[in-house]
Amino acid sequence: MKHKSKYYKVAPGIWGMKILFVNIYMIASDGHWVLVDAGLAGSAGRILRMADDLFNGVPPSAIVLTHGHFDHRGALPALLKTWDAPVYAHRLELPYLTGKSAYPPPDPTVGGGLMSVLSFLYPKQPIDLGSRVHALPVDGNIPFLPGWKTVHVPGHAPGQVALFRSSDKTVIAGDTFVTTKQESAVFALSALPFLSGPPKYFTYDWDAAKTSVKRLKDLMPKKAATGHGLPMYGHSLKSGLEKLIKNFDKVARPKHGRYVKSPALTDEHGVVLLPPQQTLPIVTALMGILVIGLYAGLKIIRTNE
């Protein structure tokens, strides 16, 4: 496997790869394999090379999205030119994947670091996958992945799901919780481990986000692969989730921001109501503009590796 060093094994039949600051996963099961999430725009080449290494050019039977934020579906248009694979997402994500609604806009006022500051520049518009995208089964089953179930975990995205395999208590958590401080560029671009709540700048409903973390904690996972950060296992995972739930309002929920007091309201058609926008301090805005050149350069370098 020529590119083996670029990705890692999470658990039996599960491999992951970090693309700049976000992860994608590949799951093999019963003669099939499924791609979970599609990373950033421009990363299709890396995903295709990983698939070639692991599965000898056999395309995935399906692509499952934990949610459709720009960093989790970015390579989909390019991948679907090569792979004739159905895309699955929760029904409440479909408005953002069929061009009907934009997500609640990111909030750069939540603080925490450069990734938050830059969030006002992140792509906000939906994509339109048309007939290529389908709703996941309502019973929690996942096409081509027997033994796995989806768990609806909204708060960060309306239709976000986690994937759970009960046989070894492995969870692919999306951004329900992450194993880095995603708001900080230093953490996001490194391998420093730190279990924390969902990325603050895109989380639109903090009460729902807290409930979703508890929902996954109550599954008592032994292995967790998240949208950002490296996998976490055993005691570190258990104690990290317990501390996160116990201190969620202090360590995860921002002290200020657009969605802190009032969540955005969404339904099966998309966004229904947004709370008033917070004022972006001029110093923060200027900082974002000054560093965007460096950020874009790093993205180009890493996604072309």
Secondary structure in CASP SS format (residue, H / E / C, confidence):
PFRMAT SS
TARGET T0000
AUTHOR 0000-0000-0000
METHOD secondary structure of the structure
MODEL  1
M C 1.00
K C 1.00
H C 1.00
K H 1.00
S H 1.00
K H 1.00
Y E 1.00
Y E 1.00
K E 1.00
V E 1.00
A E 1.00
P C 1.00
G C 1.00
I E 1.00
W E 1.00
G E 1.00
M E 1.00
K E 1.00
I E 1.00
L C 1.00
F C 1.00
V E 1.00
N E 1.00
I E 1.00
Y E 1.00
M E 1.00
I E 1.00
A E 1.00
S E 1.00
D C 1.00
G C 1.00
H E 1.00
W E 1.00
V E 1.00
L E 1.00
V E 1.00
D C 1.00
A C 1.00
G C 1.00
L C 1.00
A C 1.00
G C 1.00
S C 1.00
A H 1.00
G H 1.00
R H 1.00
I H 1.00
L H 1.00
R H 1.00
M H 1.00
A H 1.00
D H 1.00
D H 1.00
L H 1.00
F H 1.00
N C 1.00
G C 1.00
V C 1.00
P C 1.00
P C 1.00
S C 1.00
A E 1.00
I E 1.00
V E 1.00
L C 1.00
T C 1.00
H C 1.00
G C 1.00
H C 1.00
F H 1.00
D H 1.00
H H 1.00
R H 1.00
G C 1.00
A C 1.00
L H 1.00
P H 1.00
A H 1.00
L H 1.00
L H 1.00
K H 1.00
T H 1.00
W C 1.00
D C 1.00
A C 1.00
P C 1.00
V E 1.00
Y E 1.00
A E 1.00
H C 1.00
R H 1.00
L H 1.00
E H 1.00
L H 1.00
P H 1.00
Y H 1.00
L H 1.00
T E 1.00
G C 1.00
K C 1.00
S C 1.00
A C 1.00
Y C 1.00
P C 1.00
P C 1.00
P C 1.00
D C 1.00
P H 1.00
T H 1.00
V H 1.00
G C 1.00
G C 1.00
G C 1.00
L H 1.00
M H 1.00
S H 1.00
V H 1.00
L H 1.00
S H 1.00
F H 1.00
L H 1.00
Y C 1.00
P C 1.00
K C 1.00
Q C 1.00
P C 1.00
I C 1.00
D E 1.00
L C 1.00
G H 1.00
S H 1.00
R H 1.00
V E 1.00
H E 1.00
A E 1.00
L C 1.00
P C 1.00
V C 1.00
D C 1.00
G C 1.00
N E 1.00
I C 1.00
P C 1.00
F C 1.00
L C 1.00
P C 1.00
G C 1.00
W E 1.00
K E 1.00
T E 1.00
V E 1.00
H E 1.00
V C 1.00
P C 1.00
G C 1.00
H C 1.00
A C 1.00
P C 1.00
G C 1.00
Q C 1.00
V E 1.00
A E 1.00
L E 1.00
F E 1.00
R E 1.00
S C 1.00
S C 1.00
D C 1.00
K C 1.00
T E 1.00
V E 1.00
I E 1.00
A C 1.00
G C 1.00
D C 1.00
T C 1.00
F C 1.00
V E 1.00
T C 1.00
T C 1.00
K C 1.00
Q C 1.00
E C 1.00
S C 1.00
A H 1.00
V H 1.00
F H 1.00
A H 1.00
L C 1.00
S C 1.00
A C 1.00
L C 1.00
P C 1.00
F C 1.00
L C 1.00
S E 1.00
G C 1.00
P C 1.00
P C 1.00
K H 1.00
Y H 1.00
F H 1.00
T C 1.00
Y C 1.00
D C 1.00
W H 1.00
D H 1.00
A H 1.00
A H 1.00
K H 1.00
T H 1.00
S H 1.00
V H 1.00
K H 1.00
R H 1.00
L H 1.00
K H 1.00
D C 1.00
L C 1.00
M C 1.00
P C 1.00
K C 1.00
K E 1.00
A E 1.00
A E 1.00
T C 1.00
G C 1.00
H C 1.00
G C 1.00
L C 1.00
P C 1.00
M E 1.00
Y E 1.00
G H 1.00
H H 1.00
S H 1.00
L H 1.00
K H 1.00
S H 1.00
G H 1.00
L H 1.00
E H 1.00
K H 1.00
L H 1.00
I H 1.00
K H 1.00
N C 1.00
F H 1.00
D H 1.00
K H 1.00
V H 1.00
A C 1.00
R C 1.00
P C 1.00
K C 1.00
H C 1.00
G C 1.00
R C 1.00
Y C 1.00
V C 1.00
K C 1.00
S C 1.00
P C 1.00
A C 1.00
L E 1.00
T E 1.00
D E 1.00
E C 1.00
H C 1.00
G E 1.00
V E 1.00
V E 1.00
L E 1.00
L C 1.00
P C 1.00
P C 1.00
Q C 1.00
Q C 1.00
T C 1.00
L C 1.00
P C 1.00
I H 1.00
V H 1.00
T H 1.00
A H 1.00
L H 1.00
M H 1.00
G H 1.00
I H 1.00
L H 1.00
V H 1.00
I H 1.00
G H 1.00
L H 1.00
Y H 1.00
A H 1.00
G H 1.00
L H 1.00
K H 1.00
I H 1.00
I H 1.00
R H 1.00
T H 1.00
N C 1.00
E C 1.00
END
